[in-house]
Amino acid sequence: MTAISEQSSSNLAGFVGFYKRILRLPEHIPFSLVQLAARVAVAHVFWQSAQSKLASWPVTLQLFADEYNLPFIDPSIAAPLATAAELTGSALIFLGLLSRLAALMLLGVVSVIQIFVYPENWAEHLLWASLLLLVLTRGAGVFSLDRIAEWTFSASRK
């Protein structure tokens, strides 16, 4: 082997090692920050949706009667249920309080929207569902009221 080929192979190995270290940098981001970002993002979507429903209740009732047209449920019942689910779910998810239950509730809302209202918007619904599934399966993370409750209850048992 010549000196030139040895030098270029060591440079390549050095570059590959550097590249691998760069790729591993995101692994140092605390998972709790990812959980917090997911909670804030999905809470914002549902909070804004609820606020738009509350801004003009007659228009909301009209939308539920004409455009949303949910089967098996009267629009005068569906509108307050959806609004309450969005308000409650988004507040709980944001605070990280009963977050798994809230995520499950909002996943139900997303499912209804996907199946009965806007099936063509599947990509957006998949994004919301992904964030909610993260919270459902992994919890709210360190920066949550769920974690404070967990610490409080575990400390009181000792």
C-alpha positions in Angstrom: 0.0 0.0 0.0 1.3 3.4 -0.8 1.5 6.4 1.5 -1.2 8.2 -0.5 -3.7 5.4 -0.3 -3.0 5.0 3.5 -3.6 8.7 4.0 -6.8 8.8 2.0 -8.2 5.7 3.8 -7.4 7.3 7.2 -9.0 10.5 6.1 -12.1 8.6 5.1 -12.2 6.8 8.4 -11.8 10.1 10.2 -14.7 11.6 8.1 -16.9 8.6 8.7 -16.3 8.7 12.4 -17.0 12.5 12.5 -20.2 11.9 10.4 -21.4 9.2 12.8 -20.8 11.5 15.8 -22.8 14.2 14.1 -25.7 11.8 13.5 -25.7 10.8 17.2 -26.0 14.4 18.4 -29.8 14.4 18.5 -29.7 11.4 20.8 -28.6 13.8 23.5 -31.8 15.8 23.3 -33.8 14.9 26.4 -36.9 12.9 25.5 -38.9 15.0 27.9 -38.4 18.0 25.6 -39.8 15.9 22.7 -42.8 15.0 24.8 -43.3 18.6 25.9 -43.1 19.8 22.3 -45.6 17.2 21.2 -48.0 18.1 24.0 -47.8 21.9 23.2 -48.2 21.4 19.5 -51.3 19.1 19.6 -52.9 21.1 22.5 -52.6 24.3 20.3 -54.4 22.6 17.4 -57.4 21.5 19.5 -57.5 24.7 21.6 -57.7 26.8 18.4 -60.4 24.6 17.0 -62.5 24.9 20.2 -62.0 28.6 20.2 -63.2 28.9 16.7 -66.3 26.9 17.6 -67.0 29.1 20.6 -66.5 32.4 18.6 -69.7 31.9 16.8 -71.9 29.2 18.2 -74.7 29.6 15.6 -72.2 29.0 12.8 -70.8 26.0 14.7 -74.3 24.5 15.0 -74.8 25.1 11.3 -71.5 23.4 10.4 -72.4 20.4 12.5 -75.8 20.2 10.8 -74.8 20.8 7.2 -71.1 20.2 6.6 -70.0 17.7 9.3 -73.2 15.7 9.1 -72.2 13.1 11.7 -74.3 9.9 11.6 -76.1 8.6 14.7 -75.8 11.9 16.7 -77.9 15.1 16.5 -75.8 18.2 15.7 -77.2 20.0 18.8 -75.5 17.3 20.9 -72.4 16.7 18.7 -71.3 20.3 18.7 -71.1 20.8 22.5 -69.6 17.3 22.9 -66.8 18.1 20.3 -66.2 21.5 21.8 -66.0 20.2 25.3 -63.6 17.4 24.2 -61.4 19.8 22.4 -61.3 22.3 25.3 -60.8 19.7 28.0 -58.4 17.5 26.1 -56.2 20.4 24.9 -56.0 21.9 28.5 -55.1 18.6 30.1 -52.6 17.7 27.4 -50.9 21.1 27.7 -50.7 20.8 31.5 -49.7 17.2 31.3 -52.5 16.3 33.7 -54.3 13.0 33.1 -52.4 13.3 29.8 -52.9 9.7 28.6 -56.6 9.9 29.2 -56.7 13.2 27.4 -54.7 11.8 24.5 -57.1 8.9 24.2 -60.1 11.3 24.2 -58.5 13.5 21.5 -57.6 10.4 19.4 -61.3 9.6 19.4 -62.0 13.2 18.1 -59.3 12.7 15.4 -60.9 9.4 14.5 -64.3 10.9 14.1 -63.0 13.7 12.0 -61.0 11.3 9.8 -63.8 8.8 9.3 -66.9 11.0 9.0 -65.9 14.6 8.3 -62.7 15.1 6.3 -61.3 11.7 5.2 -59.2 13.5 2.5 -57.2 15.2 5.1 -55.6 12.0 6.3 -52.0 13.4 6.4 -52.9 16.1 8.8 -54.9 13.7 11.0 -52.0 11.3 11.0 -49.7 14.0 12.2 -52.1 14.8 15.1 -52.6 11.1 15.9 -48.8 10.5 15.9 -48.3 13.2 18.6 -51.3 11.9 20.6 -50.0 8.3 20.3 -46.6 9.5 21.6 -48.3 11.0 24.7 -50.6 7.9 25.1 -47.8 5.4 24.9 -44.9 7.3 26.6 -46.7 9.7 28.9 -46.4 13.5 29.4 -42.8 13.5 30.5 -40.9 15.2 33.2 -42.3 18.7 32.6 -45.9 17.8 33.5 -48.4 17.7 36.3 -48.6 14.0 35.9 -45.0 13.7 36.9 -45.5 16.0 40.0 -48.5 13.8 41.0 -46.4 10.7 40.5 -43.6 12.0 42.7 -46.1 13.2 45.4 -48.0 10.0 45.6 -44.8 7.8 45.6 -43.3 10.0 48.3 -46.4 9.8 50.5 -46.4 5.9 50.4 -42.9 5.7 51.9 
